[in-house]
Amino acid sequence: MVSPGQKLKIEKLEKEVGDEVNFSEVLLLEKQKKLEIGDPLVKGAKVVGKVLSQGRADKLIVFKFKAKTRRRVKKGHRQAFTEVEIKTIEN
């Protein structure tokens, strides 16, 4: 659940910093203390956000080891993300 002003790190989007992002697939909407549940989506609802930055998360180490065959594999992974600030929720 998101609210206006909230900042999120989501999967990388191909947008520039400062661009507007529209999320049209809304599953649940709270409006004046009433919940509106989509079937599967809420019709006419969308969330508008602004791209704040593009980045990559800290490195994670993936290490695989097989004892008797002396197999060792060490890999690193950095997940790319987009930081988005939620501006408005429209219905």
Backbone as JSON Lines, residues from 0, in Angstrom:
{"i":0,"aa":"M","n":[0.85,-1.17,0.0],"ca":[0.0,0.0,0.0],"c":[0.9,1.24,0.0]}
{"i":1,"aa":"V","n":[0.6,2.19,-0.84],"ca":[1.39,3.42,-0.94],"c":[0.53,4.62,-0.62]}
{"i":2,"aa":"S","n":[1.19,5.72,-0.3],"ca":[0.49,6.97,-0.04],"c":[1.29,8.11,-0.67]}
{"i":3,"aa":"P","n":[0.66,9.24,-0.96],"ca":[1.38,10.36,-1.56],"c":[2.53,10.82,-0.67]}
{"i":4,"aa":"G","n":[3.67,11.1,-1.3],"ca":[4.86,11.53,-0.57],"c":[5.8,10.4,-0.21]}
{"i":5,"aa":"Q","n":[5.36,9.17,-0.35],"ca":[6.18,8.01,0.0],"c":[7.23,7.75,-1.08]}
{"i":6,"aa":"K","n":[8.42,7.33,-0.67],"ca":[9.51,7.0,-1.59],"c":[9.72,5.51,-1.6]}
{"i":7,"aa":"L","n":[9.83,4.93,-2.82],"ca":[9.97,3.49,-3.0],"c":[11.16,3.18,-3.89]}
{"i":8,"aa":"K","n":[11.81,2.05,-3.62],"ca":[12.82,1.51,-4.53],"c":[12.18,0.31,-5.21]}
{"i":9,"aa":"I","n":[12.04,0.4,-6.54],"ca":[11.39,-0.65,-7.31],"c":[12.34,-1.16,-8.38]}
{"i":10,"aa":"E","n":[11.94,-2.22,-9.07],"ca":[12.71,-2.78,-10.17],"c":[13.01,-1.69,-11.19]}
{"i":11,"aa":"K","n":[14.18,-1.75,-11.8],"ca":[14.65,-0.68,-12.69],"c":[13.67,-0.4,-13.83]}
{"i":12,"aa":"L","n":[13.36,0.87,-14.03],"ca":[12.54,1.35,-15.13],"c":[13.42,2.15,-16.08]}
{"i":13,"aa":"E","n":[13.15,2.07,-17.36],"ca":[13.92,2.82,-18.35],"c":[13.38,4.24,-18.47]}
{"i":14,"aa":"K","n":[13.57,5.03,-17.43],"ca":[13.13,6.42,-17.38],"c":[14.3,7.29,-16.92]}
{"i":15,"aa":"E","n":[14.26,8.56,-17.27],"ca":[15.28,9.51,-16.83],"c":[14.88,10.11,-15.49]}
{"i":16,"aa":"V","n":[15.85,10.64,-14.77],"ca":[15.59,11.29,-13.48],"c":[14.73,12.53,-13.73]}
{"i":17,"aa":"G","n":[13.64,12.65,-12.99],"ca":[12.71,13.77,-13.15],"c":[11.5,13.42,-14.0]}
{"i":18,"aa":"D","n":[11.51,12.28,-14.69],"ca":[10.36,11.87,-15.51],"c":[9.2,11.45,-14.62]}
{"i":19,"aa":"E","n":[8.0,11.5,-15.21],"ca":[6.8,11.07,-14.52],"c":[6.51,9.62,-14.88]}
{"i":20,"aa":"V","n":[6.06,8.84,-13.9],"ca":[5.75,7.44,-14.09],"c":[4.29,7.2,-13.72]}
{"i":21,"aa":"N","n":[3.55,6.49,-14.57],"ca":[2.15,6.16,-14.3],"c":[2.02,4.66,-14.09]}
{"i":22,"aa":"F","n":[1.43,4.27,-12.97],"ca":[1.14,2.87,-12.68],"c":[-0.37,2.7,-12.8]}
{"i":23,"aa":"S","n":[-0.82,2.03,-13.86],"ca":[-2.26,1.91,-14.11],"c":[-2.85,0.62,-13.57]}
{"i":24,"aa":"E","n":[-2.02,-0.32,-13.15],"ca":[-2.53,-1.59,-12.61],"c":[-2.64,-1.5,-11.09]}
{"i":25,"aa":"V","n":[-3.79,-1.02,-10.62],"ca":[-4.04,-0.84,-9.19],"c":[-4.95,-1.97,-8.72]}
{"i":26,"aa":"L","n":[-4.53,-2.7,-7.68],"ca":[-5.3,-3.83,-7.18],"c":[-6.24,-3.47,-6.05]}
{"i":27,"aa":"L","n":[-5.88,-2.46,-5.25],"ca":[-6.66,-2.09,-4.07],"c":[-6.59,-0.58,-3.9]}
{"i":28,"aa":"L","n":[-7.74,0.04,-3.56],"ca":[-7.79,1.49,-3.41],"c":[-8.61,1.83,-2.18]}
{"i":29,"aa":"E","n":[-8.05,2.68,-1.3],"ca":[-8.79,3.16,-0.14],"c":[-9.23,4.59,-0.42]}
{"i":30,"aa":"K","n":[-10.54,4.82,-0.31],"ca":[-11.09,6.13,-0.63],"c":[-12.13,6.49,0.42]}
{"i":31,"aa":"Q","n":[-11.84,7.51,1.22],"ca":[-12.73,7.97,2.29],"c":[-13.1,6.82,3.24]}
{"i":32,"aa":"K","n":[-12.07,6.15,3.73],"ca":[-12.21,5.04,4.7],"c":[-12.94,3.83,4.14]}
{"i":33,"aa":"K","n":[-13.11,3.75,2.81],"ca":[-13.72,2.59,2.18],"c":[-12.69,1.92,1.28]}
{"i":34,"aa":"L","n":[-12.66,0.59,1.32],"ca":[-11.76,-0.16,0.47],"c":[-12.47,-0.55,-0.81]}
{"i":35,"aa":"E","n":[-11.77,-0.34,-1.91],"ca":[-12.28,-0.74,-3.21],"c":[-11.33,-1.8,-3.75]}
{"i":36,"aa":"I","n":[-11.81,-3.02,-3.86],"ca":[-10.98,-4.15,-4.29],"c":[-11.24,-4.41,-5.76]}
{"i":37,"aa":"G","n":[-10.17,-4.53,-6.54],"ca":[-10.29,-4.77,-7.97],"c":[-10.64,-6.2,-8.28]}
{"i":38,"aa":"D","n":[-11.16,-6.4,-9.49],"ca":[-11.53,-7.75,-9.93],"c":[-11.03,-7.97,-11.34]}
{"i":39,"aa":"P","n":[-9.78,-8.14,-11.64],"ca":[-8.6,-8.13,-10.78],"c":[-8.03,-6.73,-10.54]}
{"i":40,"aa":"L","n":[-8.42,-5.73,-11.35],"ca":[-7.88,-4.37,-11.2],"c":[-9.01,-3.39,-10.9]}
{"i":41,"aa":"V","n":[-8.68,-2.29,-10.23],"ca":[-9.65,-1.21,-9.98],"c":[-9.73,-0.38,-11.25]}
{"i":42,"aa":"K","n":[-10.93,-0.26,-11.8],"ca":[-11.12,0.46,-13.07],"c":[-10.93,1.96,-12.87]}
{"i":43,"aa":"G","n":[-10.14,2.57,-13.75],"ca":[-9.95,4.01,-13.74],"c":[-8.95,4.53,-12.72]}
{"i":44,"aa":"A","n":[-8.39,3.66,-11.91],"ca":[-7.45,4.11,-10.87],"c":[-6.03,4.07,-11.41]}
{"i":45,"aa":"K","n":[-5.22,5.05,-11.02],"ca":[-3.81,5.04,-11.38],"c":[-3.01,5.79,-10.33]}
{"i":46,"aa":"V","n":[-1.74,5.46,-10.25],"ca":[-0.83,6.07,-9.3],"c":[0.23,6.81,-10.13]}
{"i":47,"aa":"V","n":[0.46,8.07,-9.8],"ca":[1.43,8.9,-10.53],"c":[2.63,9.14,-9.61]}
{"i":48,"aa":"G","n":[3.82,8.93,-10.16],"ca":[5.04,9.13,-9.39],"c":[6.09,9.87,-10.19]}
{"i":49,"aa":"K","n":[7.18,10.23,-9.52],"ca":[8.28,10.95,-10.14],"c":[9.57,10.18,-9.86]}
{"i":50,"aa":"V","n":[10.4,10.0,-10.88],"ca":[11.66,9.28,-10.73],"c":[12.67,10.2,-10.03]}
{"i":51,"aa":"L","n":[13.18,9.74,-8.88],"ca":[14.16,10.51,-8.14],"c":[15.59,10.14,-8.5]}
{"i":52,"aa":"S","n":[15.85,8.84,-8.67],"ca":[17.21,8.4,-8.98],"c":[17.2,6.99,-9.54]}
{"i":53,"aa":"Q","n":[18.3,6.65,-10.2],"ca":[18.58,5.29,-10.66],"c":[19.79,4.82,-9.87]}
{"i":54,"aa":"G","n":[19.82,3.57,-9.48],"ca":[20.96,3.1,-8.71],"c":[21.08,1.6,-8.71]}
{"i":55,"aa":"R","n":[22.05,1.13,-7.93],"ca":[22.27,-0.3,-7.77],"c":[22.44,-0.59,-6.28]}
{"i":56,"aa":"A","n":[21.89,-1.7,-5.85],"ca":[21.94,-2.09,-4.45],"c":[23.34,-2.57,-4.08]}
{"i":57,"aa":"D","n":[23.56,-2.81,-2.79],"ca":[24.83,-3.35,-2.32],"c":[25.07,-4.73,-2.91]}
{"i":58,"aa":"K","n":[26.34,-5.1,-3.0],"ca":[26.7,-6.38,-3.59],"c":[26.34,-7.54,-2.66]}
{"i":59,"aa":"L","n":[25.75,-8.57,-3.26],"ca":[25.48,-9.83,-2.57],"c":[26.44,-10.87,-3.1]}
{"i":60,"aa":"I","n":[27.0,-11.67,-2.22],"ca":[27.93,-12.73,-2.6],"c":[27.17,-14.05,-2.67]}
{"i":61,"aa":"V","n":[27.3,-14.74,-3.81],"ca":[26.71,-16.06,-4.01],"c":[27.88,-17.04,-4.07]}
{"i":62,"aa":"F","n":[27.93,-17.97,-3.12],"ca":[29.04,-18.91,-3.04],"c":[28.5,-20.33,-3.04]}
{"i":63,"aa":"K","n":[28.93,-21.13,-4.03],"ca":[28.52,-22.53,-4.12],"c":[29.74,-23.41,-3.85]}
{"i":64,"aa":"F","n":[29.51,-24.49,-3.09],"ca":[30.62,-25.36,-2.71],"c":[30.15,-26.8,-2.67]}
{"i":65,"aa":"K","n":[30.91,-27.69,-3.31],"ca":[30.67,-29.13,-3.25],"c":[31.89,-29.75,-2.58]}
{"i":66,"aa":"A","n":[31.69,-30.41,-1.47],"ca":[32.79,-30.85,-0.61],"c":[33.71,-31.88,-1.27]}
{"i":67,"aa":"K","n":[33.17,-32.96,-1.78],"ca":[34.02,-34.06,-2.22],"c":[34.67,-33.81,-3.58]}
{"i":68,"aa":"T","n":[34.08,-32.96,-4.41],"ca":[34.66,-32.69,-5.72],"c":[35.52,-31.42,-5.71]}
{"i":69,"aa":"R","n":[35.57,-30.74,-4.57],"ca":[36.33,-29.5,-4.41],"c":[35.9,-28.43,-5.42]}
{"i":70,"aa":"R","n":[34.62,-28.37,-5.67],"ca":[34.09,-27.37,-6.6],"c":[33.73,-26.12,-5.82]}
{"i":71,"aa":"R","n":[34.25,-24.99,-6.23],"ca":[33.94,-23.71,-5.6],"c":[33.59,-22.69,-6.67]}
{"i":72,"aa":"V","n":[32.46,-21.99,-6.48],"ca":[32.06,-20.93,-7.41],"c":[31.66,-19.73,-6.57]}
{"i":73,"aa":"K","n":[32.29,-18.59,-6.83],"ca":[31.97,-17.36,-6.11],"c":[31.54,-16.31,-7.12]}
{"i":74,"aa":"K","n":[30.33,-15.78,-6.91],"ca":[29.78,-14.75,-7.81],"c":[29.24,-13.61,-6.98]}
{"i":75,"aa":"G","n":[29.21,-12.44,-7.54],"ca":[28.61,-11.28,-6.91],"c":[27.45,-10.78,-7.75]}
{"i":76,"aa":"H","n":[26.49,-10.13,-7.1],"ca":[25.32,-9.61,-7.81],"c":[24.9,-8.28,-7.2]}
{"i":77,"aa":"R","n":[24.64,-7.29,-8.06],"ca":[24.11,-5.99,-7.63],"c":[22.83,-5.74,-8.42]}
{"i":78,"aa":"Q","n":[21.7,-5.66,-7.72],"ca":[20.4,-5.46,-8.35],"c":[20.2,-3.98,-8.67]}
{"i":79,"aa":"A","n":[19.79,-3.69,-9.91],"ca":[19.5,-2.32,-10.32],"c":[18.11,-1.92,-9.84]}
{"i":80,"aa":"F","n":[17.93,-0.66,-9.43],"ca":[16.64,-0.18,-8.96],"c":[16.4,1.25,-9.42]}
{"i":81,"aa":"T","n":[15.13,1.66,-9.34],"ca":[14.71,3.03,-9.59],"c":[14.01,3.52,-8.34]}
{"i":82,"aa":"E","n":[14.41,4.69,-7.83],"ca":[13.75,5.27,-6.66],"c":[12.66,6.22,-7.17]}
{"i":83,"aa":"V","n":[11.42,5.98,-6.72],"ca":[10.25,6.73,-7.18],"c":[9.55,7.35,-5.98]}
{"i":84,"aa":"E","n":[9.14,8.62,-6.13],"ca":[8.32,9.27,-5.11],"c":[6.89,9.33,-5.62]}
{"i":85,"aa":"I","n":[5.94,8.87,-4.81],"ca":[4.53,8.86,-5.19],"c":[3.98,10.28,-5.05]}
{"i":86,"aa":"K","n":[3.42,10.79,-6.15],"ca":[2.85,12.14,-6.15],"c":[1.35,12.12,-5.83]}
{"i":87,"aa":"T","n":[0.57,11.42,-6.65],"ca":[-0.88,11.38,-6.45],"c":[-1.43,9.99,-6.73]}
{"i":88,"aa":"I","n":[-2.6,9.74,-6.16],"ca":[-3.36,8.53,-6.43],"c":[-4.7,9.0,-6.99]}
{"i":89,"aa":"E","n":[-4.96,8.67,-8.25],"ca":[-6.15,9.16,-8.95],"c":[-7.16,8.04,-9.15]}
{"i":90,"aa":"N","n":[-8.42,8.42,-9.14],"ca":[-9.48,7.45,-9.41],"c":[-10.48,8.05,-10.37]}
